[in-house]
Amino acid sequence: MPPKKPTDPPKSSGRKSPRGNQRMVHVKDKEMKPSSRAWLQRQLNDPYVAEAGRLGYRSRAAFKLLEIDDQLNLIKPGMLVLDLGAAPGGWCQVALERKARVVGLDILPMEPIAGVTLLQMDFMDEDAPEVLINALDGPVDIVLTDMAPNTMGHQKTDHIRIMNLVEAAYEFAIQVLKQDGTFVAKVFQGGTQGTLLAQMKKDFKTVKHIKPPASRQGSAEQYVVAKGFRREPTE
């Protein structure tokens, strides 16, 4: 997908990826820590951040889901979408914009989004599955998870920690997904490996990894997309 200008809209939603013309903005606050200064400089120079603000998205991460969905056509009107790790709500906004019914959960507080059910709790709490099932209006068409632990800078350790979250989300997803449902999860470089990947290939018709253009260059993140859930018949 070629770079797009920040002021143009992404394809199927009337908006295009804003990577392209990047206006350099210089930060002059010498009292900031180097890591904070680098983060702020990156934010100010990021066309996705500016475009998210212009379009009313709560985070630049909204463009990751827009780009994934534009490519794979996952979200359709009337679908029930569950967004795990939803804060601040950018993915919920995208799913709602594409006329899905949306339930989002995060450990962090979120400002309400009209038409979206938002829950504040830790997905890893033992009560979370029951709370989610009670909030869902029947089986789910798509489970999204952009959850990620705080990184430590050690690639192997960070990969193990995020895979623990992905595995927990997956175990819940296969309980609530409809036949032919979809599971989308953030993973780090190295993708979905070992036993979980093998299980996904058994449970779904297709499994692929994708790195949307909105993922920052140099970032180790990518997404696994499993489509066509094969629900076992109930007795």
C-alpha contacts under 8 A as a table, 3 or more apart, distances in Angstrom:
res1	aa1	res2	aa2	distance
1	M	213	P	7.49
3	P	17	S	6.93
3	P	18	P	7.26
3	P	19	R	5.26
3	P	20	G	5.11
4	K	8	D	7.00
4	K	16	K	6.19
4	K	17	S	5.36
4	K	18	P	5.20
4	K	19	R	5.37
4	K	20	G	5.15
4	K	21	N	7.84
5	K	8	D	5.54
5	K	16	K	7.54
5	K	17	S	7.20
5	K	18	P	5.06
5	K	19	R	6.20
5	K	20	G	4.98
5	K	21	N	5.66
6	P	9	P	7.91
6	P	16	K	7.62
6	P	17	S	6.95
6	P	18	P	3.72
6	P	19	R	6.34
6	P	20	G	6.68
6	P	21	N	6.69
6	P	47	P	5.93
6	P	48	Y	7.27
6	P	50	A	7.88
6	P	51	E	6.10
7	T	18	P	6.91
7	T	51	E	7.24
8	D	15	R	6.04
8	D	16	K	5.43
8	D	17	S	7.69
8	D	18	P	7.07
9	P	13	S	7.55
9	P	14	G	4.83
9	P	15	R	2.47
9	P	16	K	4.04
9	P	17	S	7.28
10	P	13	S	5.76
10	P	14	G	5.20
10	P	15	R	2.60
10	P	16	K	2.49
10	P	17	S	5.34
10	P	66	L	7.51
10	P	67	E	7.80
11	K	14	G	5.42
11	K	15	R	5.45
11	K	16	K	5.25
11	K	70	D	6.87
12	S	15	R	7.22
12	S	70	D	6.04
13	S	66	L	7.94
13	S	98	R	7.90
17	S	48	Y	7.58
17	S	63	F	6.99
17	S	67	E	7.49
17	S	213	P	7.61
17	S	214	A	7.30
18	P	21	N	7.95
18	P	47	P	5.66
18	P	48	Y	5.52
18	P	51	E	6.60
19	R	22	Q	7.45
19	R	46	D	8.00
19	R	47	P	5.93
19	R	48	Y	6.65
19	R	213	P	7.75
19	R	214	A	7.43
20	G	47	P	7.53
21	N	47	P	7.56
22	Q	45	N	6.39
22	Q	46	D	6.90
22	Q	47	P	5.98
23	R	45	N	6.25
23	R	47	P	7.92
24	M	44	L	7.67
24	M	45	N	5.47
25	V	41	Q	7.20
25	V	44	L	6.04
25	V	45	N	5.98
26	H	41	Q	6.90
27	V	37	R	7.42
27	V	40	L	7.74
27	V	41	Q	6.29
29	D	32	M	5.98
29	D	37	R	7.79
32	M	36	S	6.21
32	M	37	R	5.70
33	K	36	S	5.23
33	K	37	R	6.00
34	P	37	R	5.02
34	P	38	A	6.04
35	S	38	A	5.16
35	S	39	W	6.23
36	S	39	W	5.06
36	S	40	L	6.14
37	R	40	L	5.16
37	R	41	Q	6.03
38	A	41	Q	5.08
38	A	42	R	6.12
39	W	42	R	5.14
39	W	43	Q	6.23
40	L	43	Q	5.00
40	L	44	L	6.12
41	Q	44	L	5.19
41	Q	45	N	6.17
42	R	45	N	5.18
42	R	46	D	6.02
43	Q	46	D	5.15
43	Q	49	V	6.46
44	L	49	V	7.50
44	L	50	A	7.78
46	D	49	V	5.49
46	D	50	A	6.82
47	P	50	A	5.13
47	P	51	E	6.05
48	Y	51	E	5.01
48	Y	52	A	5.92
48	Y	60	R	5.39
48	Y	63	F	7.46
48	Y	214	A	7.21
49	V	52	A	5.18
49	V	53	G	6.40
49	V	59	S	7.02
49	V	60	R	5.14
50	A	53	G	5.24
50	A	54	R	6.28
51	E	54	R	4.92
51	E	55	L	6.08
51	E	60	R	7.81
52	A	55	L	5.27
52	A	56	G	5.89
52	A	57	Y	4.78
52	A	58	R	6.78
52	A	59	S	6.08
52	A	60	R	5.47
52	A	62	A	7.64
53	G	56	G	5.17
53	G	57	Y	6.12
53	G	58	R	7.31
53	G	59	S	7.83
54	R	57	Y	7.85
57	Y	60	R	7.23
57	Y	62	A	6.62
57	Y	90	G	5.63
57	Y	93	Q	7.01
58	R	62	A	7.60
58	R	88	P	6.11
58	R	89	G	6.12
58	R	90	G	4.97
59	S	62	A	5.95
59	S	88	P	6.94
59	S	89	G	7.57
59	S	90	G	5.43
60	R	63	F	5.90
60	R	64	K	7.70
60	R	90	G	7.59
60	R	214	A	7.76
61	A	64	K	5.26
61	A	65	L	7.10
61	A	90	G	6.42
61	A	91	W	7.20
61	A	214	A	7.35
62	A	65	L	5.54
62	A	66	L	6.29
62	A	90	G	4.68
62	A	91	W	5.17
62	A	93	Q	7.66
62	A	94	V	6.45
63	F	66	L	4.77
63	F	67	E	5.94
63	F	214	A	5.99
64	K	67	E	5.26
64	K	68	I	6.17
64	K	212	P	5.69
64	K	213	P	7.25
64	K	214	A	5.26
64	K	215	S	6.68
65	L	68	I	5.01
65	L	69	D	5.91
65	L	91	W	6.44
65	L	94	V	7.28
66	L	69	D	5.21
66	L	70	D	5.94
66	L	94	V	6.80
67	E	70	D	5.04
67	E	71	Q	6.20
67	E	212	P	5.99
67	E	213	P	7.32
67	E	214	A	7.64
68	I	71	Q	5.28
68	I	72	L	6.10
68	I	73	N	7.86
68	I	210	I	7.76
68	I	212	P	6.19
69	D	72	L	5.08
69	D	73	N	4.84
69	D	74	L	5.43
69	D	75	I	6.69
70	D	73	N	5.59
73	N	76	K	7.64
74	L	182	T	7.63
75	I	79	M	6.92
75	I	95	A	6.84
75	I	98	R	6.72
75	I	100	A	7.01
75	I	142	I	7.76
76	K	79	M	5.86
76	K	98	R	6.61
76	K	99	K	6.97
76	K	100	A	6.51
77	P	98	R	6.24
77	P	99	K	4.57
77	P	100	A	5.08
78	G	99	K	6.18
78	G	100	A	4.87
78	G	101	R	6.20
79	M	99	K	7.80
79	M	100	A	4.85
79	M	101	R	5.96
79	M	140	V	7.64
79	M	141	D	5.79
79	M	142	I	7.70
80	L	100	A	5.93
80	L	101	R	4.76
80	L	102	V	5.93
80	L	103	V	7.88
80	L	137	D	7.93
80	L	139	P	7.74
80	L	140	V	5.20
80	L	141	D	5.29
80	L	142	I	6.69
81	V	95	A	7.26
81	V	100	A	6.59
81	V	101	R	6.05
81	V	102	V	4.87
81	V	103	V	6.36
81	V	140	V	6.15
81	V	141	D	5.99
81	V	142	I	4.88
81	V	143	V	5.99
81	V	144	L	7.42
82	L	102	V	5.96
82	L	103	V	4.95
82	L	104	G	5.83
82	L	140	V	7.00
82	L	142	I	6.30
82	L	143	V	4.83
82	L	144	L	6.03
83	D	86	A	5.48
83	D	91	W	7.27
83	D	92	C	6.74
83	D	102	V	7.39
83	D	103	V	6.20
83	D	104	G	4.55
83	D	105	L	6.37
83	D	143	V	6.15
83	D	144	L	4.76
83	D	145	T	5.83
83	D	146	D	7.85
84	L	104	G	5.94
84	L	105	L	5.17
84	L	106	D	6.42
84	L	123	F	7.54
84	L	143	V	7.56
84	L	144	L	6.05
84	L	145	T	4.63
84	L	146	D	6.60
84	L	147	M	6.52
84	L	169	A	7.82
85	G	104	G	7.44
85	G	105	L	5.82
85	G	106	D	4.63
85	G	107	I	7.42
85	G	123	F	7.97
85	G	145	T	6.00
85	G	146	D	5.57
85	G	147	M	4.54
85	G	148	A	7.84
86	A	89	G	5.23
86	A	90	G	7.45
86	A	91	W	6.75
86	A	92	C	6.90
86	A	104	G	5.41
86	A	105	L	5.51
86	A	106	D	5.38
86	A	145	T	7.70
86	A	146	D	7.13
86	A	147	M	7.75
87	A	90	G	7.39
87	A	105	L	7.62
87	A	106	D	5.81
87	A	108	L	6.42
87	A	109	P	7.33
87	A	110	M	6.04
88	P	109	P	7.97
88	P	110	M	5.74
88	P	111	E	7.71
89	G	92	C	5.16
89	G	93	Q	6.25
89	G	104	G	7.80
89	G	110	M	7.04
89	G	113	I	7.94
90	G	93	Q	5.09
90	G	94	V	6.44
91	W	94	V	5.08
91	W	95	A	6.25
92	C	95	A	5.19
92	C	96	L	6.04
92	C	102	V	6.45
92	C	103	V	7.71
92	C	104	G	6.72
92	C	116	V	7.27
93	Q	96	L	5.12
93	Q	97	E	5.96
93	Q	113	I	7.69
94	V	97	E	4.98
94	V	98	R	6.30
95	A	98	R	5.13
95	A	99	K	6.58
95	A	100	A	5.52
95	A	101	R	7.58
95	A	102	V	6.84
96	L	99	K	4.96
96	L	100	A	5.11
96	L	101	R	6.44
96	L	102	V	6.50
96	L	115	G	7.53
96	L	116	V	7.42
97	E	100	A	7.41
101	R	115	G	7.63
101	R	116	V	7.05
102	V	115	G	7.64
102	V	116	V	5.21
102	V	117	T	6.38
103	V	116	V	5.91
103	V	117	T	4.68
103	V	118	L	5.89
103	V	119	L	7.76
103	V	135	A	7.52
103	V	136	L	7.04
104	G	116	V	7.36
104	G	117	T	6.20
104	G	118	L	4.78
104	G	119	L	6.15
105	L	118	L	5.78
105	L	119	L	4.65
105	L	120	Q	5.77
105	L	121	M	6.77
105	L	123	F	7.41
106	D	109	P	7.20
106	D	119	L	6.57
106	D	120	Q	5.21
106	D	121	M	5.73
106	D	122	D	6.30
106	D	123	F	7.03
107	I	120	Q	5.28
107	I	121	M	4.43
107	I	122	D	4.52
107	I	123	F	7.18
108	L	120	Q	6.24
108	L	121	M	7.38
109	P	120	Q	5.89
110	M	118	L	7.46
110	M	120	Q	7.61
112	P	116	V	7.64
112	P	118	L	7.05
113	I	116	V	5.49
113	I	117	T	7.81
113	I	118	L	7.83
117	T	135	A	7.80
121	M	125	D	7.59
121	M	128	A	7.15
122	D	125	D	5.41
122	D	128	A	6.99
123	F	128	A	5.46
123	F	129	P	7.63
124	M	128	A	6.82
124	M	168	A	7.73
125	D	128	A	5.36
126	E	129	P	7.07
127	D	130	E	5.68
127	D	131	V	6.35
128	A	131	V	5.10
128	A	132	L	6.06
129	P	132	L	5.17
129	P	133	I	6.11
129	P	172	F	7.17
130	E	133	I	5.15
130	E	134	N	6.18
131	V	134	N	5.24
131	V	135	A	6.31
132	L	135	A	5.00
132	L	136	L	6.16
133	I	136	L	5.18
133	I	138	G	7.97
133	I	176	V	7.79
134	N	137	D	7.70
136	L	139	P	7.42
136	L	140	V	7.66
138	G	176	V	7.99
139	P	176	V	5.27
139	P	177	L	5.55
139	P	178	K	5.35
140	V	143	V	7.03
140	V	176	V	5.75
140	V	177	L	4.65
140	V	178	K	5.59
140	V	181	G	7.21
141	D	177	L	5.88
141	D	178	K	5.65
141	D	180	D	7.83
141	D	181	G	4.78
141	D	182	T	6.38
142	I	177	L	6.91
142	I	181	G	5.71
142	I	182	T	4.69
142	I	183	F	5.83
142	I	184	V	7.71
143	V	173	A	6.22
143	V	177	L	7.40
143	V	182	T	6.38
143	V	183	F	4.94
143	V	184	V	6.33
144	L	183	F	6.06
144	L	184	V	4.83
144	L	185	A	5.97
145	T	166	V	7.66
145	T	169	A	7.20
145	T	184	V	6.21
145	T	185	A	4.72
145	T	186	K	6.41
146	D	185	A	5.98
146	D	186	K	5.20
147	M	162	I	7.77
147	M	165	L	7.07
147	M	166	V	7.84
147	M	185	A	7.90
147	M	186	K	6.92
148	A	162	I	5.56
148	A	165	L	7.22
148	A	186	K	7.50
149	P	158	D	7.75
149	P	161	R	6.63
149	P	162	I	6.06
151	T	154	H	7.68
151	T	158	D	5.63
152	M	155	Q	7.95
152	M	157	T	7.51
152	M	158	D	6.33
153	G	158	D	7.08
154	H	157	T	5.48
154	H	158	D	5.97
155	Q	158	D	5.16
155	Q	159	H	6.01
156	K	159	H	5.15
156	K	160	I	6.32
157	T	160	I	5.17
157	T	161	R	6.26
158	D	161	R	5.17
158	D	162	I	6.26
159	H	162	I	5.38
159	H	163	M	6.06
159	H	187	V	7.56
159	H	188	F	5.84
159	H	189	Q	7.70
160	I	163	M	5.10
160	I	164	N	6.28
161	R	164	N	5.22
161	R	165	L	6.79
162	I	165	L	5.16
162	I	166	V	6.26
162	I	187	V	6.62
162	I	188	F	7.42
163	M	166	V	4.83
163	M	167	E	5.96
163	M	187	V	6.85
163	M	192	T	7.64
164	N	167	E	5.21
164	N	168	A	6.30
165	L	168	A	5.15
165	L	169	A	6.15
166	V	169	A	5.07
166	V	170	Y	5.99
166	V	185	A	6.60
166	V	186	K	7.53
166	V	187	V	7.47
167	E	170	Y	4.99
167	E	171	E	6.18
167	E	196	L	7.11
168	A	171	E	5.24
168	A	172	F	6.45
169	A	172	F	5.22
169	A	173	A	6.00
170	Y	173	A	4.85
170	Y	174	I	6.26
170	Y	183	F	7.67
171	E	174	I	5.66
171	E	175	Q	6.86
172	F	175	Q	5.29
172	F	176	V	6.73
173	A	176	V	5.34
173	A	177	L	5.74
173	A	183	F	7.19
174	I	177	L	5.51
174	I	231	R	7.84
177	L	181	G	5.53
177	L	182	T	7.48
177	L	229	F	7.39
177	L	231	R	7.90
178	K	181	G	5.06
178	K	229	F	7.19
178	K	231	R	7.05
179	Q	228	G	7.11
179	Q	229	F	5.44
179	Q	230	R	5.79
179	Q	231	R	5.22
180	D	204	F	7.80
180	D	227	K	6.74
180	D	228	G	3.76
180	D	229	F	4.23
180	D	230	R	6.20
180	D	231	R	7.69
181	G	227	K	6.31
181	G	228	G	5.45
181	G	229	F	4.91
182	T	225	V	7.26
182	T	226	A	5.64
182	T	227	K	4.56
182	T	228	G	6.21
182	T	229	F	6.40
183	F	224	V	7.94
183	F	225	V	5.89
183	F	226	A	5.11
183	F	227	K	6.62
184	V	223	Y	6.66
184	V	224	V	5.68
184	V	225	V	4.59
184	V	226	A	6.41
185	A	223	Y	5.41
185	A	224	V	5.39
185	A	225	V	6.78
186	K	221	E	6.68
186	K	222	Q	5.86
186	K	223	Y	4.46
186	K	224	V	6.50
187	V	190	G	7.96
187	V	191	G	5.71
187	V	192	T	6.67
187	V	221	E	5.73
187	V	222	Q	5.47
187	V	223	Y	5.60
187	V	224	V	6.88
188	F	191	G	5.86
188	F	220	A	5.19
188	F	221	E	4.31
188	F	222	Q	5.86
189	Q	220	A	4.72
189	Q	221	E	5.80
189	Q	222	Q	6.64
190	G	193	Q	7.20
191	G	209	H	6.98
191	G	222	Q	7.09
191	G	223	Y	7.67
191	G	224	V	7.20
192	T	196	L	6.85
192	T	197	L	5.48
192	T	224	V	6.92
193	Q	196	L	6.25
193	Q	197	L	5.22
193	Q	198	A	7.89
194	G	197	L	5.60
194	G	198	A	6.40
195	T	198	A	5.15
195	T	199	Q	6.12
196	L	199	Q	5.03
196	L	200	M	6.12
197	L	200	M	5.04
197	L	201	K	6.33
198	A	201	K	5.24
198	A	202	K	6.55
199	Q	202	K	5.09
199	Q	203	D	6.18
200	M	203	D	5.00
200	M	204	F	5.78
200	M	207	V	7.00
200	M	226	A	7.03
201	K	204	F	5.42
201	K	205	K	6.76
201	K	206	T	6.73
201	K	207	V	6.25
202	K	205	K	7.56
203	D	229	F	5.81
203	D	230	R	5.33
203	D	231	R	7.45
204	F	207	V	6.90
204	F	226	A	6.04
204	F	227	K	5.75
204	F	228	G	5.05
204	F	229	F	4.36
204	F	230	R	5.60
205	K	226	A	7.53
205	K	227	K	6.02
205	K	228	G	4.89
205	K	229	F	6.55
205	K	230	R	7.26
206	T	226	A	5.72
206	T	227	K	5.33
206	T	228	G	6.64
207	V	224	V	7.02
207	V	225	V	5.71
207	V	226	A	4.34
207	V	227	K	6.46
208	K	224	V	5.72
208	K	225	V	5.41
208	K	226	A	6.57
209	H	222	Q	6.81
209	H	223	Y	5.52
209	H	224	V	4.42
209	H	225	V	6.16
210	I	222	Q	5.85
210	I	223	Y	5.27
210	I	224	V	6.39
210	I	225	V	7.43
211	K	215	S	6.61
211	K	221	E	7.36
211	K	222	Q	4.66
211	K	223	Y	6.17
212	P	215	S	5.68
212	P	222	Q	7.52
213	P	216	R	7.45
215	S	219	S	6.71
215	S	221	E	7.13
215	S	222	Q	7.63
216	R	219	S	5.35
226	A	229	F	7.62
